[in-house]
Amino acid sequence: MCKVRTGADVQTTADLQNLVTSVILRQTHPFSKDTIKKQVLSKLAGSEFLSDRKKQTQVIKICERTLKLMVLSSSIKSKGMDNDCYHLALSFPSYNPSMMSVK
């Protein structure tokens, strides 16, 4: 697993993508697009992505795109018809029954 950068350490688009994915995968309750956007923006304090208007727009687009891709890959599921409430479809930590017999 990679180290997820926050604040001023988020300098590249890859850093931002890792942060967005991390925020989504750490959700323990149903969440919305706005919830994810707010959490990501709060973790960007001191970063150029927060200080520049164009880069803030990029943050929002990456959040929305990541949510769409995670729905398509069945990593998260939409609750209802409005696609504004999601929940994780993955279990963490992952459960592998074949490893239960390893001693």
C-alpha positions as a Markdown table, in Angstrom:
| # | Residue | x | y | z |
|---|---|---|---|---|
| 1 | Met | 0.0 | 0.0 | 0.0 |
| 2 | Cys | 1.3 | 3.5 | -0.8 |
| 3 | Lys | 1.8 | 6.3 | 1.6 |
| 4 | Val | -1.1 | 8.7 | 1.1 |
| 5 | Arg | 0.1 | 12.3 | 1.0 |
| 6 | Thr | -1.9 | 15.1 | 2.5 |
| 7 | Gly | -1.6 | 18.9 | 2.8 |
| 8 | Ala | 1.4 | 20.5 | 1.1 |
| 9 | Asp | 2.8 | 17.1 | 0.2 |
| 10 | Val | 0.1 | 16.6 | -2.5 |
| 11 | Gln | 2.0 | 18.0 | -5.5 |
| 12 | Thr | 1.1 | 15.8 | -8.4 |
| 13 | Thr | -2.1 | 14.5 | -10.0 |
| 14 | Ala | -1.1 | 11.0 | -8.9 |
| 15 | Asp | -0.8 | 12.2 | -5.3 |
| 16 | Leu | -4.3 | 13.7 | -5.6 |
| 17 | Gln | -5.7 | 10.5 | -7.1 |
| 18 | Asn | -4.3 | 8.4 | -4.3 |
| 19 | Leu | -5.8 | 10.8 | -1.7 |
| 20 | Val | -9.2 | 10.7 | -3.3 |
| 21 | Thr | -9.2 | 6.9 | -3.6 |
| 22 | Ser | -8.0 | 6.6 | 0.0 |
| 23 | Val | -10.8 | 8.9 | 1.3 |
| 24 | Ile | -13.4 | 6.8 | -0.5 |
| 25 | Leu | -12.1 | 3.5 | 0.7 |
| 26 | Arg | -12.0 | 4.7 | 4.3 |
| 27 | Gln | -15.7 | 5.4 | 4.5 |
| 28 | Thr | -17.5 | 3.4 | 7.2 |
| 29 | His | -21.0 | 4.7 | 6.6 |
| 30 | Pro | -23.0 | 5.6 | 3.5 |
| 31 | Phe | -21.6 | 8.7 | 1.8 |
| 32 | Ser | -22.3 | 11.2 | -1.0 |
| 33 | Lys | -20.2 | 13.0 | -3.6 |
| 34 | Asp | -20.3 | 16.2 | -1.4 |
| 35 | Thr | -19.0 | 14.3 | 1.6 |
| 36 | Ile | -16.1 | 13.0 | -0.4 |
| 37 | Lys | -15.3 | 16.4 | -1.9 |
| 38 | Lys | -15.4 | 18.1 | 1.5 |
| 39 | Gln | -13.1 | 15.4 | 3.1 |
| 40 | Val | -10.6 | 15.6 | 0.2 |
| 41 | Leu | -10.6 | 19.4 | 0.2 |
| 42 | Ser | -10.0 | 19.4 | 4.0 |
| 43 | Lys | -7.0 | 17.1 | 3.6 |
| 44 | Leu | -5.5 | 19.5 | 0.9 |
| 45 | Ala | -4.8 | 22.4 | 3.4 |
| 46 | Gly | -1.5 | 23.9 | 2.2 |
| 47 | Ser | -1.5 | 22.3 | -1.2 |
| 48 | Glu | -1.5 | 24.1 | -4.6 |
| 49 | Phe | -4.6 | 22.1 | -5.4 |
| 50 | Leu | -6.5 | 24.2 | -2.8 |
| 51 | Ser | -5.0 | 27.6 | -3.6 |
| 52 | Asp | -5.6 | 27.7 | -7.3 |
| 53 | Arg | -9.2 | 27.9 | -8.7 |
| 54 | Lys | -8.4 | 25.8 | -11.8 |
| 55 | Lys | -6.8 | 23.1 | -9.6 |
| 56 | Gln | -9.8 | 23.1 | -7.3 |
| 57 | Thr | -12.0 | 22.3 | -10.3 |
| 58 | Gln | -9.6 | 19.5 | -11.1 |
| 59 | Val | -10.0 | 18.1 | -7.6 |
| 60 | Ile | -13.8 | 18.0 | -8.0 |
| 61 | Lys | -13.6 | 16.3 | -11.4 |
| 62 | Ile | -11.2 | 13.7 | -10.0 |
| 63 | Cys | -13.6 | 13.0 | -7.1 |
| 64 | Glu | -16.5 | 12.6 | -9.5 |
| 65 | Arg | -14.6 | 10.5 | -12.0 |
| 66 | Thr | -13.3 | 8.2 | -9.3 |
| 67 | Leu | -16.8 | 7.6 | -7.8 |
| 68 | Lys | -18.1 | 6.8 | -11.3 |
| 69 | Leu | -15.3 | 4.3 | -12.0 |
| 70 | Met | -15.7 | 2.7 | -8.6 |
| 71 | Val | -19.4 | 2.2 | -9.3 |
| 72 | Leu | -18.6 | 0.7 | -12.7 |
| 73 | Ser | -16.1 | -1.7 | -11.1 |
| 74 | Ser | -18.6 | -2.6 | -8.3 |
| 75 | Ser | -16.2 | -1.3 | -5.6 |
| 76 | Ile | -19.0 | 1.0 | -4.4 |
| 77 | Lys | -22.7 | 0.7 | -4.8 |
| 78 | Ser | -25.3 | 3.4 | -5.3 |
| 79 | Lys | -28.1 | 3.5 | -2.8 |
| 80 | Gly | -31.2 | 4.6 | -4.6 |
| 81 | Met | -32.0 | 6.1 | -8.0 |
| 82 | Asp | -30.3 | 9.5 | -7.5 |
| 83 | Asn | -26.7 | 8.2 | -7.4 |
| 84 | Asp | -26.0 | 10.6 | -4.6 |
| 85 | Cys | -25.7 | 8.1 | -1.8 |
| 86 | Tyr | -23.1 | 5.4 | -1.9 |
| 87 | His | -21.7 | 2.6 | 0.3 |
| 88 | Leu | -18.6 | 0.4 | 0.0 |
| 89 | Ala | -19.1 | -2.9 | -1.7 |
| 90 | Leu | -15.6 | -4.1 | -0.7 |
| 91 | Ser | -14.7 | -5.6 | 2.6 |
| 92 | Phe | -11.7 | -4.4 | 4.5 |
| 93 | Pro | -9.5 | -6.0 | 5.7 |
| 94 | Ser | -10.1 | -8.4 | 2.8 |
| 95 | Tyr | -11.2 | -11.9 | 3.8 |
| 96 | Asn | -9.5 | -14.8 | 2.2 |
| 97 | Pro | -10.9 | -18.2 | 3.4 |
| 98 | Ser | -8.0 | -20.1 | 1.8 |
| 99 | Met | -5.6 | -18.4 | 4.2 |
| 100 | Met | -7.5 | -19.5 | 7.3 |
| 101 | Ser | -5.8 | -22.9 | 7.3 |
| 102 | Val | -2.2 | -21.5 | 7.0 |
| 103 | Lys | -0.3 | -21.9 | 10.3 |
